[in-house]
Every structure is written in structure tokens, then in C-alpha cells.
Amino acid sequence: MMNVKKVVLGTFTTALLLISNSLTPVLADSTKHVSQTQRQTIDMQTTKAIQNIIQLAKQGKLPNVPFQIGTQKSTIIKQWGMPKYGAEGAKSNKYSFLDYTNKKHTSFEANDKLLRIDLQDPTLNKRVTMSKLKQVVGKPVSVDGSANTKYLTYKAGGYTIKFVFDVIKKGEDPKLMTVILTGSNYWK
């Protein structure tokens, strides 16, 4: 009877180990449950993602967005269809906000041409923290915001890029909410 218990217990333990190993990729967002090697891999991927954002920003683009600052508003609507709302708000010289957050996690501000891209990429938002951004890109040109939100602003070629962080808990490294790309004169 004792040997049967040992076999069952050994089989159960082996099954638990196999199950936990198969769940490791699911837990990759939580550094509490991953090995040192997996943490290093996630860290390298996050570094590359941030570097990619900065390189694209220097060209007036953001990841997974096929448009760059200066693209005709009509081109955006032609390629992505009518936005959730806001497309026809540009009467006379007023700006228009094109909201595609429901399908592309992206919003645009445009008059005739694209002025601003707002990107809320869930995969970036889970990974990029304020300290990691500063480690990879360096000191921002400016930091502003409120008690709940921090904006870190950088120059990228002829463009300005703002990283918006959600300050949820004091003492916790804030996570990325939104990346905003504009021409360098947009905020003046």
C-alpha cells in the first residue's frame, strides 16, 4: 500500500511539474514566476521594443501603424475605414480626432494631414515601465503630469514623442499607457 502511495504521489508531482512548465509562457508577463533566463529574455525584448519605437519615431512613425506624421487624412480613412467617431469634426481650420482604438489601439489627430498619433499597444503596455524607458533612452527633455499620470517627453529627429505612464501605486514602477508622436512644433 505504501509503494502505491509513493507511485501515485510521484506521478502527481511529475504531472504538476509538466503542467507548470507548459504554463511558463503564459506567465511571461509576471516576473514573479519566471526564471532568470526568461527575465533576461523579456528584458532584452523590452529594450528592443523601446529602441524600435524611438527609431520609428525619428521617421514620424510608430510600431504597427502604417501611417506617418504628414499622411493625408483621406488616406487613413481610405485604408482603415471610418473611425469609431470624430472623422468629420474638421470643419474650417479645426482639428479632427480619428478614433480607431476599438480595432487598432490607435487614434489620430489630423486636419488635412496627420498631426498626432496616439498608440495604446497592450503588449508594450504590459512590458514598458518608466525606469526601463529611462534606462534605455536616457533622461527625458521634460517630465510633467499629475499624481496619477506622468508624461516623459523625448525628441526623436524632427518629432516629439511622449510616453504616458499610469502611476497606480506609490513605490511601484509605473507602466506605459500611451505613446504620443507629434511634429516637433505641435505642443507649442
N, C-alpha and C positions, 0 to 999 in steps of 0.2 A: 504494500500500500504506500509506503514511504517513497519508493522508487517511482511510482506512478505520479505522486505529487511533484517530485523533482522534475520529471519529464514534462508534465503539464506546465509547471512554473517556468521551466527553461524555454519551452515553446512559446508561452505567453510573452516572456521577456524579449525573445528574439523577434516576435511579431511587433511588439511595441517599438523596438529599435528600427525595424524596417519601415514602419508607418512614420515614425518621427523623421527618418532620413528622407522619405518621399515628400514630407511637408516643408522641408528646408527652403525650397524656392518661394513658397507662399509666405514664409516668414522673413524674406529678404529685406522687407521694409523696416523691420524691427531689429535693431542691432542687439537687442537683449538675447535673442535666440539663435544667433549665427556665430560661426567660428571666426577666428581671427582672419583666416584666409578670405572668407566670404565678406567680412567687413572691409578688408583691403580692396577687394574687387568692387564692392559698392562704392567705396571712397574714390577709386580711380574712375569709375563710370560717372560719378557725380562731378568730379573735376573736369572730365572730358565734356560733359553736358554744358557746364558753365563756360568753358573755353569756346565751345561751339556757338553758344548764344552770343558771346562777345564778337567772335569772328563774323557771324552773320549780321550782327547789328552794325558793324562797320560798313556793310553793303546796303544798309537800310532794310534788312530782313530779320525775321525771327524763325525759329525751327517750326517745321510743319505748316508754314504759311507761305503759299506760292506768290504772294504779292510783296512789293517793297514800297517804302515811302515814295510817293510821287505817282503811283499807279492810278490810272483813271478810275473813278468811282464806277463808271458804267462797266468796266472790265471785271471788277469784283462781282457786281450783280449778275453779269452775264455768266461768269464761271460758277459762282456759288448760289445763284438764285436770289430771290428776295429775302432780305434778312427778317429775323423774328419781328422787329419793329425798327422804325427810325429812318428808313431809306429815303423817304420823300420829305424829310424835315429841312432840306436845304433849299429854301426859297430865298431869293435875293442873295445876300452875302453870308447868310448864317451857315454854320457847320451842320453836318448831319452825322448821327451816330448809327452805325450799321451793326446790329447785334446778331452774331452767329454763335453765341455761347451754347445754344442748345445742341448744335451738331459739330462745331469745330473748336469750341472753347476759345473763340476769338471774337473780338469786337474791333471796329474801326471807326475812326473819325475822319470824315472827308468833306470837302466842299466839292469841287470838281475832281480833285486829286486827293489821294490818301495822305493824311497828315499824321495819323497816330494809329499804332497797332497795340492792342491790349491782348496779351496771351495768358490764359489760365490753363496750363498743361498739368493734368493730375499727376503724371509720372514725375515731372520736375518738382511739383509742389510737395510731394512726399519726401524727396531727397535733399533739396537745396535748403540749407539753413543759412542764417545771417553770418555766422562765424566762418562757414565753409566758403561763402561768397567772398568775404574779405580776405581769407587765406589765399584764394585762387586769383582774384582780380586786384587786390590791394585796397588801399584807402579810397573811399568814395570822394567825389567832388563835393557832395553835400549829403547831410543826413537830416531829415525832418519827419514830421508826422505827429502822432498823438500818443496817448498812453497805450492804445490798443494796436496802433499801426505805425510802422517805420518805413520810410522811403529812403533807399540808398541810391544816389544818382551818380552815374559814371558817364564820361564822354567816350564815344566809340566812333572814331573818324569824324565825319560831319554830322553825327547823330548823338542824341541824348538817350540813355537807357536808364529807366528807373526800375528798381527791384522793390516790390511792395511786400513787406513781411507782416504777418499776423502775430502780435505779441499776446499770447494766450495766458501764460502763467509767468510770473516773475521768477527768474532764475533758470528758465527753460530757454534753450536756443530757438529763437523764432524761426518758423518755417515760411517758405515762399508762398505768396498768394497769387501775385500777378507780376508779369514783366510788361513794362510800357516802353515802347520805342517811338521816338518822335524826331523830327528835324531839330537841329541844334537851336533854332530860334523859337520853337514852339512855346516854351514856358516863359518867354519874356513879354 
